[in-house]
Amino acid sequence: MSIDVQKMRAETPGCARVIHLNNAGCSLPPQSVLDAAIGYLEDEAVAGGYETAEARTEDLDAIYESAATLLGAEPGEIAVTDSATRAWDLAFDSLQLGEGDRILTTTSEYGANYIAYLQLAQRSGVVIDVVPDTATGEIDVTALAEMIDDRVGLISINHIPTNGGLVNPAAEVGRVANAAGIPYLLDACQSVGQLPIDVKEIGCDYLSATGRKFLRGPRGTGLLYIRREILEDLEPAVLDLWGATWVAPDRYEVRRDARRFELWEMNMAAKLGLRTAIDYSLAVGLGAIWERVQSLGAGLRQRLRTIDGVTVHDVGAVQGAIVTFNVDGHSPDEVRAALRRADINVSTVTPGSARLDMEGRGLSGLVRASVHYFNTEAELDACAEVVARLE
Ligand SMILES: Cc1ncc(COP(=O)(O)O)c(C=O)c1O
């Protein structure tokens, strides 16, 4: 199935205004996502927040089915959160790792996740061990298997890092984790919405995702998947009247599904917007999206490589939508500002976002141009032209 790009662009109001190559930051939502979220807010304003939630229960609850379809999960394995970091932290905190427990992670690990490892290392004495990369930059699964011992309490990696086109072999990592019976947490923040995901095939126990990036949902939304078999043994650090029921003066019961990780209060308009965004992605087709973003990403890299003074920095045997580069004599911020003056949105990456990888490759910063399926070849030309004209 190929994508009707002109139709997708016509359905995306932002396409008429900007060339948006910042989809790894926050994508442009389709009109249907705007309509769902704004319409819901308007309903709340005239009918009342609680009354609207009651009237729209079915619409809101449909997000669990939609997210389950997206991830190859069951609806009861999904919790809706307000960001990928929140989802990731909820999973990480539920693990109760302690003194001497080893966390195996990857060089391209995301800054916020690594800060959480460091925090736990300081507080509880967990040990962080970084698995080496293959020659092409992915986590080396053979090395990972050799590092397993009975002190490993968690394997935790990103699927696609924040700072490049790399795709880590999530399913191969899953096979190692599952064979050893070690919990496996996958940060899929940059991959969900970009490529097909099947949690059963990957074999992860936990997966975190965000709404605003490749899913094109509203800001302030995220998803957490937790495998059914482990769910009931996990007690969230924070429980309210939604995650648990106060059944007797001295007793509460935790709900059985993944929504035990949610709180009762939620931005319902954003939740409905995210549901609409997920359904939109599913209708476009994740296979087709992945094919197109890989092709556009490769096209942008190729254009940039022909420009004097430009170095493309993406690693990985398979490369996706995130394109990173530097321009001699210009800081990443200067490049971003020049593109911005031409109504082209890109972002920059600083070492703190992925310090082990950035320092390992001697990178003090990068320009990050991230494509999505609604971008066009002409937009890539326009981006390359501005970069080529930098003085
Ligand atoms: C790889 C990766 N993980 C996690 C996050 C955090 O996502 P959020 O800002 O939704 O918490 C990001 C954000 O850029 C990311 O790139």
The ligand as a MOL file (V3000), in Angstrom:
LIG
                    3D

  0  0  0     0  0            999 V3000
M  V30 BEGIN CTAB
M  V30 COUNTS 16 16 0 0 0
M  V30 BEGIN ATOM
M  V30 1 C 14.8100 8.0760 22.5660 0
M  V30 2 C 13.9240 8.9400 23.3960 0
M  V30 3 N 13.4110 8.4560 24.5420 0
M  V30 4 C 12.6000 9.1770 25.3340 0
M  V30 5 C 12.2770 10.4700 25.0200 0
M  V30 6 C 11.4030 11.2520 25.9540 0
M  V30 7 O 10.1100 11.4410 25.4340 0
M  V30 8 P 9.0780 12.4200 26.1900 0
M  V30 9 O 9.6130 13.7990 25.9640 0
M  V30 10 O 7.7520 12.1690 25.5580 0
M  V30 11 O 9.1090 12.0660 27.6240 0
M  V30 12 C 12.7860 11.0390 23.8470 0
M  V30 13 C 12.4440 12.4330 23.5030 0
M  V30 14 O 12.9930 13.0460 22.6570 0
M  V30 15 C 13.6200 10.2500 23.0090 0
M  V30 16 O 14.1250 10.7520 21.8870 0
M  V30 END ATOM
M  V30 BEGIN BOND
M  V30 1 1 1 2
M  V30 2 1 2 3
M  V30 3 2 2 15
M  V30 4 2 3 4
M  V30 5 1 4 5
M  V30 6 1 5 6
M  V30 7 2 5 12
M  V30 8 1 6 7
M  V30 9 1 7 8
M  V30 10 2 8 9
M  V30 11 1 8 10
M  V30 12 1 8 11
M  V30 13 1 12 13
M  V30 14 1 12 15
M  V30 15 2 13 14
M  V30 16 1 15 16
M  V30 END BOND
M  V30 END CTAB
M  END
